[in-house]
């Protein structure tokens, strides 16, 4: 039989046992929530974070349509041409530029002019020369047998636009006019110049034709040729037997950055000008090209070229692809608070030509457990015509973890997240 004292101890023991069990269970729970994995934030991309910046070409198109015909413009770095007339018109002496391009394509010359030899003037050259003079063409009479440095021959072709020199050069590369004309048409087809028609090398024949659009494309090809670019930029030169000669381009040496390229004039063609100009903006260099044909005078030709280059100056657009501090997304932490993720630095300002774009891509954000304000949490790539730039992304406030009491009182968030 139990004594009264023993009976009174049983409830106490039960109470102590239950208390210990509860404490042990509670301790295990606290340990469990304390040891649970850290709560990572979630990232949400900001609206428009990856939106591209596009520079349209409507302004370029409308500008050209408002100008006298025939006119075309473009940039050397692009394929697009804006034109108000696709008719093929007589080229006159712009033919010489195409002739030289075709000859160099068939028989390339070293860009190092010091390696060039001479050309010996023939009886056939002399006879053609006399015919050009009779037709009031540009020619530089010289005796048969004269050895002309090839550099002088090119100088006379591109500066005073000598008909006799370009014809002699063409017939040196090709053994007949038929072979030359066939080569021109094959070259034009290869380069997608559908409007080009040719009958002879100099442009004295009004059957040499092209559209202003194709002249802009020819200009692009010429600006990439390391031989031609050494001659089209010369304002004047001294040639033995001819004296000082000047470039017929009315803007060369007058307007800043003029690169040539070629003039032409005849009774049928009027006054033609294919001209290029180098420009630099935001560290980017680009070449703008204008083709104006059929103008009524030397003055009008110069004025039209100057006007179109001025209009081209208005078309490039300077843009800031990404601003420092620009919002690109948010991190939502354990408490539901949002922390902005922004660009650490600005992307370099860039100049876009009509039709070009800036893209923002590759936005990658980590979700760290903790981070100080201003910590790098990701990157973004900005792609422009000038290249790619990677920008770091940073937080604008600290990322923290909840304290133990919050963990103990929010088991669902801690253990079952």
Number of C-alpha atoms within 10 A of each C-alpha: 3 6 7 8 8 9 10 10 10 11 11 11 11 11 11 12 12 12 12 12 12 12 12 12 12 13 12 12 14 18 13 16 22 17 12 14 12 15 20 19 23 16 18 14 16 14 10 11 16 17 11 15 16 16 20 16 17 12 12 22 17 13 18 21 16 10 16 14 18 23 28 29 31 26 24 23 13 16 10 16 20 22 26 20 17 16 13 20 24 29 36 25 30 25 28 27 25 25 25 22 21 22 21 17 12 13 10 11 14 11 14 10 12 8 10 13 11 13 18 15 17 16 12 10 21 19 12 17 24 16 14 19 15 9 10 10 19 20 21 18 14 16 12 14 12 13 14 18 16 18 18 19 19 21 25 27 27 30 24 19 27 23 24 27 27 24 22 23 20 24 16 12 15 18 10 12 15 12 13 22 20 15 19 23 18 14 19 19 13 10 13 12 19 14 19 24 21 24 19 21 28 30 29 23 18 17 17 23 23 23 26 32 28 23 31 30 24 19 26 21 15 20 20 11 13 13 20 20 16 16 22 25 20 18 18 16 17 13 16 10 12 14 8 11 16 16 26 19 28 21 24 21 16 10 12 11 16 22 25 29 30 25 29 25 24 18 11 13 21 19 24 32 32 26 30 30 23 15 15 11 14 13 12 12 12 17 19 24 29 32 30 28 29 24 21 14 13 15 11 14 26 19 14 22 25 17 14 22 20 11 15 21 13 10 18 19 16 14 17 13 19 20 15 13 17 16 20 20 22 21 22 17 21 17 13 10 11 18 19 20 28 24 23 21 16 15 20 16 16 21 24 24 23 21 14 17 17 24 17 21 16 13 19 13 22 15 17 17 14 16 17 13 13 15 19 19 17 19 19 20 18 22 18 20 15 15 9 14 14 16 19 20 29 25 24 18 15 12 23 18 17 13 9 13 11 14 20 18 12 13 16 11 15 21 15 8 9
